[in-house]
């Protein structure tokens, strides 16, 4: 990220705020200063800063409360707290609430302060994929070309693919390439109870239901001028599907319990590992909504179909994990490379990333040694004990219901029947 990054300074000490502003502007950063945290909250969504520097002790609202409120609006923003020299424990408490670092007042070293800012922005670049790293698209170059063509439009996209194929990372890459000024907001429709998903998406007014003690904006509102990624959209109830259809058609909605119509400029990206056409036939998904979200479908192949590129992807992910964990770069062991060549990764990129992180944490040397319990290597690269156990667990969990088991596994029913026959399961 260049020094054109946007930074908020929230500090009631005007002279100190001006001092920080001068230092940062000399480096080329775009700065907005607020002496009132409540005013900063009103403008934070529109300005969408990458970093917020906030004092801990302010008259109207302390820094910890400000961070909590601001993170609800912009969850990807990083926070640095300002604390007096003798109150560092307060800064530690703020870091538990979501701050990433702190500086002391008076500022002992402008150079160290700028280094903190630079490191935070570098970390955001590495961990969020800014700019999108083409290595993650190795083996699916056709998908990447289509993404570059569609990113700068407002077209609604749907990503099809098995669980763990990187649909979230691809959605975020589309948002980044789109140049939209608003936030990238993600919601997994399968992880939120049906009774809560409506208020989570659309927000609610004070008194809309028991426990609604104050007004709360929903994800659609928070994603205004940005991108809303709805993962597992096939899990939405028919009632919520109807309300979502209205947003897509009219670019407007009402909060739960509200009468005010709110206009929105949000770009929708959806994803599923289900067959929505089949769900439409079964009456479990609205046909009109299906046509609205299926404008630009992208099919993300599983990792096992990108065999020639898995090592390259693993090396990239390993470097990123080492950076996140504060470790120096480590190389893959020969046995790990052999696993990459033969194991078929039913959990796709997510499983690969989890394997690597565990191996890196446990490593006592400069080498990543991936271990898979029960995995038996074979020349043909077949899954053995691990895949068999996964299928058995899914069938047991669903009481032998193969259709539900295939949905849990993220594979087609036909593939499941093939695997059952292959492993001689009864």
CORMORA-V676185 format. One record per pair of residues at least 12 apart in sequence whose ideal C-beta (glycine too) atoms are under 6 Angstrom apart, sorted by the first residue. I is the first residue (numbers start at 1). GAP is how many residues later the second one is. Records with the same first field share a line. If there is no record, write none. Layout:
I=GAP  GAP
This chain:
1=120  124
3=24  25  26
5=24  45  116
6=24  43  44
7=17  22  24  42  44
8=24  41  44
9=24  44
10=24  27  30  44
11=44
12=23  46
14=21
17=16
21=12
23=87
32=15
37=21  24  29
38=22
41=28
44=26  29
45=28
48=133
49=28
51=27  69
52=25  27
53=27
54=12  27
55=27
56=25  27  34
63=18
64=30  33
67=12  30  31
71=27
74=109
78=22  42
79=20
80=21
81=13  18  21
82=21  23
83=19
84=21
85=19
101=15
126=194  197
130=46
132=41  44
135=177  181
138=171  174  175
139=167  170
143=155
147=27
150=146
151=23  26  27
152=26
154=113
155=140  141
156=112  137  139
157=112  139
158=112  135  136  139
159=112  139  141
160=139
161=139
162=111  140  186  248
163=110  247
164=183  184  185  186  187
165=135  137  183
166=183
167=104
171=58  98
172=12
175=52
180=46
181=44
182=42  43  44
183=43
184=42  43
185=34  37  38  43
186=43
187=32
188=43  44
189=41  43  44  46  47
190=42  45
194=43
197=43
198=42  58
199=57
201=17  18  19
202=16  51  53  54
203=13  14  15  18  52
204=12  51  52  53
205=50  52  53
208=48  49
220=44
223=43
224=40  41  42
225=40
227=40
228=38  40
229=40
230=40
231=40
233=37  39
234=38  40  42  45
241=45  48
245=44
248=44
251=13
270=23
273=137
276=14
302=46
303=42  45  46
304=40  41
310=30
311=29
314=26
317=36  39
318=38  50
321=35  36  39
330=36  38
331=36
332=36
333=34  36
336=32  33  34
339=31
342=35  39
344=39
346=41  44
355=15
372=14
374=12
388=35
391=28
394=14  15
402=14
